Amino acid sequence: MAKKKTRKSTWRIASDSMGEMKIPSDALYGASTQRAVENFPISNLRFSRAFIHALGSLKISTARANKKLKLIPATSAKAIETAASAVRDGKHDDQFVADIFQTGSGTSTNMNANEVIATLATKIVKKAGRKNGIHPNDDVNFGQSSNDVIPTAIHIAAVMELRNTLRPALLNLARSLDAKARSFKTVYKIGRTHLQDATPVTLGQEFGGYAAQIHKSVERLDRTMPSLQELAIGGTAVGTGINAHPKFAAEVIRDLNKELGQKFREADNHFEAQAAKDGCVEASGTLKTIAVSLMKIANDIRWLGCGPRVGFSEIIVPATQPGSSIMPGKVNPVIAESVTQVA
């Protein structure tokens, strides 16, 4: 009689300070992350690519700082750096499984990163012949706490997205509006208040106003940068810096600035940097102001283009898709409307 084949288990057992946990066999994370998965089955929302990039970048710089300060072995630091680089570059985004709604300090996601990086780094050092692996806390998280790592990653991600994505986009929009203002310089039309006819203006003056709104949006964005450029790293658990080398934060930030081309600096007050996120609140307010500007411009474009027979019909909004299946040839201002929805 043939021996019955048994299906290979798809689970493995991992342990942490609280005991054993059953984890998917192909998972790079460990017991702490699995506890978060089971504790917080809330939204299916995960941290963004920008945040994971920031977290990976931070773990690279902390490993380099620990190596330079001779706090962990050079071989461990190099393996952690290589593993964290893979995380930064998005090669293991599927391993970040903790829900975005979780413990307030973000411990679940910090440990998710520590465990993934430790697993990858362990493979590296064992391939090189070392018996002992890399520990998520004792090696990857050395000199750190979730309470300074997560606030730091938030600020890094915010600065990178605002400086490298939003700011260039706003400048591009401002240049386009400036060009329209110049081309419409001699196009005279009626001005309106309360949507009622008022005194004459040029279409160029109207578009010049829109351009000024976006230029001022860039200025507002720049004014928020100093607050976001302060990093909490080095404060560890509560802001005192306990268990971190006195030069740790400076070394980490120096490396981050070199790698990311930014001007981050250590927080003026670590207790403020960890007990509050007022810099993020300030940035949120700035983004809301920019959103209001964009909504005003988009709504004006809709008004000026309404018609074409019984509306204002002062400008022609380019057709980007059919407006209606029942009214062929109808053009809707879909781009302007999508802008108002995002705003």
C-alpha positions in Angstrom: 0.0 0.0 0.0 1.4 3.4 -1.0 2.3 5.8 1.7 -0.2 8.6 1.9 1.4 12.0 1.1 1.0 14.6 3.7 0.6 18.2 2.8 3.5 20.4 3.9 2.6 22.8 6.6 2.2 26.4 5.6 3.0 27.7 9.0 6.0 28.0 11.3 6.4 28.8 14.9 8.2 32.0 16.1 8.5 33.4 19.6 8.9 36.7 21.3 8.9 37.9 24.9 5.2 36.8 25.2 5.7 33.3 23.9 5.1 31.4 20.7 3.1 32.5 17.7 2.0 30.6 14.5 3.2 32.5 11.4 2.9 31.9 7.7 5.9 29.9 6.6 6.9 32.3 3.9 6.7 35.4 6.1 9.8 37.5 6.8 8.3 39.0 9.9 8.1 37.4 13.3 5.9 36.9 16.4 5.5 40.6 17.3 4.1 41.5 13.8 1.8 38.5 13.8 0.3 39.6 17.1 -0.4 43.0 15.5 -2.1 41.3 12.6 -4.4 39.4 15.0 -4.9 42.4 17.4 -5.8 45.0 14.8 -8.0 43.5 12.0 -9.5 46.9 11.5 -9.3 48.5 8.1 -7.0 46.6 5.7 -5.2 50.0 5.2 -1.4 49.8 5.3 1.3 52.4 5.5 2.2 54.1 2.3 5.2 53.4 0.1 6.6 56.9 1.1 6.5 55.9 4.8 8.1 52.5 4.2 10.8 54.2 2.1 11.4 56.6 5.0 11.5 53.8 7.6 13.9 51.8 5.5 16.1 54.9 5.0 16.1 55.5 8.7 17.1 51.9 9.5 20.0 52.2 7.0 21.3 55.3 8.8 20.9 53.9 12.3 22.9 50.8 11.3 25.7 53.0 9.9 25.7 55.1 13.0 25.9 52.1 15.3 28.7 50.7 13.2 30.6 54.0 13.3 30.1 54.3 17.0 31.2 50.7 17.4 27.9 49.7 19.1 27.2 46.7 17.0 29.6 44.5 15.0 30.5 45.8 11.6 29.3 42.6 9.9 25.9 42.9 11.6 25.6 46.6 10.6 26.5 45.9 7.0 23.9 43.1 6.8 21.3 45.3 8.4 22.2 48.1 5.9 21.8 45.7 3.0 18.4 44.4 4.3 17.1 47.8 5.1 18.1 49.0 1.6 15.8 46.3 0.1 13.0 47.5 2.4 13.6 51.1 1.4 13.5 50.2 -2.3 10.1 48.5 -2.0 11.3 44.9 -2.5 9.3 43.6 0.5 6.3 45.9 0.8 4.1 42.8 0.9 5.7 41.9 4.3 4.4 45.1 6.0 1.1 43.6 7.1 0.2 45.6 10.3 -2.9 47.7 10.0 -2.4 51.5 10.0 -4.8 51.6 13.0 -2.8 50.1 15.8 -0.9 51.0 19.0 -0.5 54.7 19.3 3.3 54.6 19.2 3.5 52.6 16.0 5.3 49.8 17.8 3.7 47.3 15.5 5.1 48.8 12.4 8.5 49.5 13.8 8.7 45.9 14.9 7.4 44.8 11.5 10.3 46.6 10.0 12.8 45.3 12.6 11.7 41.7 12.1 11.7 41.8 8.3 15.2 43.4 8.3 16.5 41.0 10.9 15.3 38.0 8.9 16.9 39.3 5.7 20.1 40.3 7.5 20.3 36.9 9.2 20.3 35.1 5.8 23.2 37.3 4.8 25.4 36.7 7.8 24.6 32.9 7.9 25.4 32.7 4.2 28.8 34.1 5.1 29.3 31.4 7.7 28.2 33.0 10.9 26.2 30.9 13.3 24.4 33.6 15.2 21.7 35.6 13.4 20.6 39.2 13.6 18.1 40.2 16.4 15.2 42.6 15.6 15.6 44.5 18.9 19.2 44.0 20.0 20.7 44.7 16.6 18.2 46.3 14.1 16.6 48.5 16.8 19.7 49.2 18.8 19.7 52.7 20.4 16.1 53.3 19.2 12.5 53.1 20.4 9.3 53.1 18.4 8.6 56.3 20.2 11.4 58.1 18.3 11.6 56.0 15.2 7.9 56.4 14.1 7.8 60.2 14.6 11.1 60.4 12.7 9.8 58.3 9.8 6.6 60.4 9.7 8.7 63.6 9.3 11.1 62.1 6.8 8.2 60.8 4.6 6.4 64.1 4.8 9.4 66.2 3.9 10.3 63.9 1.0 6.8 63.9 -0.4 6.2 67.6 0.0 9.6 68.7 -1.3 10.0 66.1 -4.1 6.5 65.6 -5.3 4.1 68.3 -4.3 6.4 71.3 -4.5 7.5 70.6 -8.1 3.9 69.9 -9.2 2.8 73.3 -7.7 5.6 75.1 -9.5 4.7 73.4 -12.7 1.1 74.5 -12.3 2.1 78.1 -11.4 4.3 78.3 -14.5 1.3 77.1 -16.7 -1.0 79.7 -15.1 1.6 82.4 -15.6 1.8 81.5 -19.3 -2.0 81.7 -19.6 -2.0 85.0 -17.8 0.5 86.4 -20.4 -1.4 85.0 -23.4 -4.7 86.3 -22.1 -3.3 89.8 -21.3 -5.3 91.6 -23.9 -8.5 89.5 -23.7 -11.1 91.9 -22.1 -14.2 90.6 -20.4 -16.6 91.5 -17.7 -15.7 91.0 -14.1 -18.2 89.6 -11.7 -19.1 89.9 -8.0 -21.8 87.6 -6.6 -21.9 86.1 -10.1 -23.4 89.4 -11.3 -21.8 91.7 -13.9 -19.4 94.2 -12.4 -16.5 96.2 -13.9 -14.2 95.1 -16.8 -11.1 93.0 -16.3 -8.9 91.0 -18.6 -8.8 87.2 -18.6 -5.1 87.6 -18.1 -5.7 89.4 -14.8 -8.0 86.6 -13.6 -5.4 83.9 -14.5 -2.7 86.0 -12.9 -4.7 85.8 -9.7 -4.8 82.0 -10.0 -1.0 81.9 -10.6 -0.4 84.1 -7.5 -2.4 81.7 -5.4 -0.2 78.8 -6.4 3.0 80.8 -6.0 1.9 81.7 -2.5 1.0 78.0 -1.9 4.7 77.1 -2.6 5.8 79.9 -0.2 3.4 78.5 2.5 4.8 75.0 1.9 8.4 76.2 2.3 7.5 77.9 5.6 6.3 74.6 7.1 9.6 72.8 6.3 11.6 73.9 9.3 9.2 72.2 11.7 9.1 69.0 9.7 12.9 68.9 9.3 13.2 68.4 13.1 13.7 64.7 13.8 12.9 62.9 17.1 15.5 60.2 16.6 17.8 60.0 19.7 15.1 60.6 22.2 14.4 56.8 22.6 11.5 56.0 24.9 10.3 59.3 26.4 12.7 61.9 25.1 15.6 61.5 27.6 17.7 59.6 25.2 18.2 56.7 27.6 20.1 53.7 26.1 21.2 55.8 23.0 24.8 56.9 22.5 25.2 60.8 22.9 26.4 61.1 19.3 23.9 58.6 17.9 21.2 61.1 16.7 23.8 63.4 15.1 25.4 60.5 13.2 22.0 59.2 12.0 20.9 62.6 10.8 24.2 63.4 9.1 23.9 60.1 7.1 20.2 60.7 6.3 21.0 64.2 4.9 23.8 62.8 2.8 21.6 60.0 1.4 18.4 61.9 0.9 19.7 65.3 0.0 17.7 67.0 2.7 18.4 69.3 5.7 17.1 67.4 8.6 18.3 68.3 12.1 17.9 67.0 15.6 14.8 68.1 17.4 15.3 71.3 19.5 13.4 69.6 22.3 13.0 65.8 22.3 10.1 65.8 24.7 8.1 68.1 22.4 9.1 66.1 19.4 7.8 62.8 20.8 4.9 64.0 23.0 3.3 66.1 20.2 3.2 66.2 16.4 2.5 69.9 16.1 4.8 70.2 13.1 2.6 67.7 11.3 -0.5 69.6 12.3 1.0 72.8 10.9 1.8 71.0 7.6 -1.8 69.7 7.5 -3.1 73.2 7.9 -0.9 74.3 5.0 -2.1 71.5 2.8 -5.7 72.5 3.6 -5.0 76.0 2.5 -3.5 74.8 -0.7 -6.5 72.5 -1.2 -8.8 75.5 -0.8 -6.8 77.5 -3.4 -7.0 74.6 -5.9 -10.7 74.2 -5.3 -11.4 77.9 -5.9 -9.4 77.8 -9.2 -11.1 74.6 -10.4 -14.6 75.9 -9.6 -13.9 79.2 -11.4 -12.8 77.2 -14.5 -16.1 75.3 -14.4 -18.0 78.6 -14.2 -16.1 80.3 -16.9 -16.5 77.3 -19.2 -20.2 76.5 -18.5 -22.5 76.4 -21.4 -21.7 76.5 -24.3 -25.1 78.0 -25.3 -26.8 79.3 -22.2 -23.9 79.6 -19.8 -21.0 82.0 -19.5 -18.9 80.1 -22.1 -16.0 82.5 -21.8 -13.3 79.8 -22.1 -13.2 76.4 -23.8 -12.3 73.6 -21.5 -10.4 70.9 -23.4 -12.3 67.6 -24.0 -10.6 64.8 -22.2 -13.4 62.2 -22.4 -16.9 61.9 -23.7 -19.3 63.8 -21.5 -22.5 61.7 -21.9 -23.7 58.7 -23.8 -27.2 60.2 -24.3 -25.8 63.6 -25.4 -23.1 63.0 -28.0 -20.5 65.8 -28.2 -21.2 67.1 -24.7 -18.0 68.0 -22.9 -17.7 68.0 -19.1 -14.9 69.7 -17.1 -13.9 66.4 -15.6 -10.3 67.4 -14.6 -11.6 70.5 -12.7 -14.2 68.3 -11.0 -11.6 65.7 -10.0 -9.5 68.5 -8.5 -12.4 69.7 -6.3 -13.0 66.1 -5.2 -9.4 65.7 -4.1 -9.4 69.1 -2.4 
